[in-house]
Amino acid sequence: MKVVKRVQTGVRIEARTLKVLKGLAEYLDLSLGELLEGVILHAFEGRAPFGKATLERIEKLKSVYGLDLSAADAHSLSEGAEKADR
């Protein structure tokens, strides 16, 4: 095992995406941070982070939480009126 230094961060993320990530982390018995680290490290190497069974679970979680975003949407998201209400 490699020893790392973790830091607390405040990251803003789309609400349904966060729900899916939290559900997936629970399903995989990981913390949200551990899940994100794994996804990011795989992405940095151009590798897919999930196998078929996990992708099927992600689709179920997306359906449960109404997540209809895809990678094609990643660079065209904007915040709605809720942000202005703060």
Summary of the structure (lengths in Angstrom):
residues: 86
radius of gyration: 14.6
end to end distance: 43.0
largest distance: 45.6
contacts: 147
relative contact order: 0.14
helix: 55%
strand: 0%
